[in-house]
Amino acid sequence: MKNKPIDKQTADCIIEKYHLPDFGKATIREIVAISNQIEKETNVEFIHMEMGVPGLKAAQVGVDAEVNALNNGVASIYPNIDGIPALKSEASRFVKAFIDVDISPDGCVPVVGSMQGTFTSFLVCGQCDEKKDTILFIDPGFPVQKQQLVVLGYKYESFDVYDFRGDKLKEKLESYLAQGNISAIIYSNPNNPAWFCLTEEELKTIGTLATQYDTIIIEDLAYFAMDFRKDLGTPFQAPFQPSVAKYTDHYILHISGSKAFSYAGQRIGVAAISDKLYHRAYANLTKRYGGGTFGTIYIHRALYAISSGTSHSAQYALAAMFKAASDGEFNFIEEVKEYGKRAHKMKDIFIKHGFEIVYDKDMNEPIADGFYFTVSYPGMTGGELMKELIYYGISAISLSTTGSNQEGLRACTSFIKDYQYAILDERLSLFAQNQAK
Ligand SMILES: Cc1ncc(COP(=O)(O)O)c(C=O)c1O
């Protein structure tokens, strides 16, 4: 057995201090804290693959617009809760340009990141109908969204879509919807953590069933247009970002500034509520709030109560980024393609040393290279692999924290630096040699 880069005793001692009953269930923040501390005490640099933090420079067009807005004095004024007119109209135009769907500016509402957007969507969807008290996750998914439901005290159900892609999706979804208690269905597309992309056929199935069972779709487009297999970056021209919006009338699209525009620090995104849903009145909402429609309650009751709007200057930034993208002046996809290049190199290194990609296909097509990928090692659980890689100075999260039933890890490509590919190669080679003994 060759020496591992990290001293086992030091690492174990640090891990023990966290009192985790099951290391494989450690959260992203715990892994960040543990790996940072080990790094500090051992002076061995880690390859951090746990956090989904955008590793690129914020889009300049956004920064410039925000600085201008601040210089023009917006900081002292409360922003309109509905959103500034420029952002509302540019968001509506952006949705048309890159999804080819019509949503009126009224339904395009700024939120403090999609994090606040999904929280508000869960909140309001769960109040529409007394009988529908459960949110359904098409997993694997973003673990914090389940935490949001814990905060709200809402029920949820979930299933790992791994075994239910394509034709199998309909029956699986119906097994939940037929119970009559599902208020909304959520998924991310491209998917965090596995980076698969639901196909048009699958989105059609989801949309058709949503209409049939009167359920709202919360479509999380945090990685908007980042399926780099297709050129989704030309405005008003196919191919478009696939969306359930083509197949049902009751949906909320969550578009985040964080990843597509590398604008995570300013906490800005848009919730785009379909026209039909915006204008629909639900008896249960009327009973609770005394009037209003889904859209007005979402904005004037829920968002008002949660944050009283979204940072004024950040709205100007997002409006400018949307505008530049829709005008064809700013190819945001070109900028973030870097993640795909990194994934390609990292996957090659993992595969070379005996690892396998867990969620490897969209039906018959290999998944795209992007912000995340998933890996497993034969004979090891996700938790075991995650712990073992810590001794090699590599940190990632286990898929078991994401609602996946597969054994493996989620690796994020955003933090890797150019010189670290060689280190990754060296450490995984050592890992494979040690495993073979
Ligand atoms: C699937 C998914 N949804 C939402 C978010 C949060 O986005 P925001 O930064 O806009 O709150 C993330 C961020 O990692 C994500 O991966």
The ligand as an SDF file (V2000), in Angstrom:
LIG
                    3D

 16 16  0  0  0  0  0  0  0  0999 V2000
  -30.7730   23.0430   -9.1780 C   0  0  0  0  0  0  0  0  0  0  0  0
  -30.5100   24.3470   -8.5180 C   0  0  0  0  0  0  0  0  0  0  0  0
  -31.5310   25.1670   -8.2450 N   0  0  0  0  0  0  0  0  0  0  0  0
  -31.3320   26.3500   -7.6550 C   0  0  0  0  0  0  0  0  0  0  0  0
  -30.0720   26.7760   -7.2880 C   0  0  0  0  0  0  0  0  0  0  0  0
  -29.9340   28.0830   -6.5810 C   0  0  0  0  0  0  0  0  0  0  0  0
  -29.8230   29.1330   -7.4530 O   0  0  0  0  0  0  0  0  0  0  0  0
  -29.6490   30.6220   -6.9330 P   0  0  0  0  0  0  0  0  0  0  0  0
  -28.2030   30.8830   -6.7540 O   0  0  0  0  0  0  0  0  0  0  0  0
  -30.2630   31.4560   -8.0420 O   0  0  0  0  0  0  0  0  0  0  0  0
  -30.4090   30.7730   -5.6630 O   0  0  0  0  0  0  0  0  0  0  0  0
  -28.9750   25.9560   -7.5460 C   0  0  0  0  0  0  0  0  0  0  0  0
  -27.6230   26.3760   -7.1320 C   0  0  0  0  0  0  0  0  0  0  0  0
  -26.7080   25.6040   -7.0000 O   0  0  0  0  0  0  0  0  0  0  0  0
  -29.1970   24.7050   -8.1670 C   0  0  0  0  0  0  0  0  0  0  0  0
  -28.2030   23.8600   -8.4110 O   0  0  0  0  0  0  0  0  0  0  0  0
  1  2  1  0
  2  3  1  0
  2 15  2  0
  3  4  2  0
  4  5  1  0
  5  6  1  0
  5 12  2  0
  6  7  1  0
  7  8  1  0
  8  9  2  0
  8 10  1  0
  8 11  1  0
 12 13  1  0
 12 15  1  0
 13 14  2  0
 15 16  1  0
M  END
$$$$
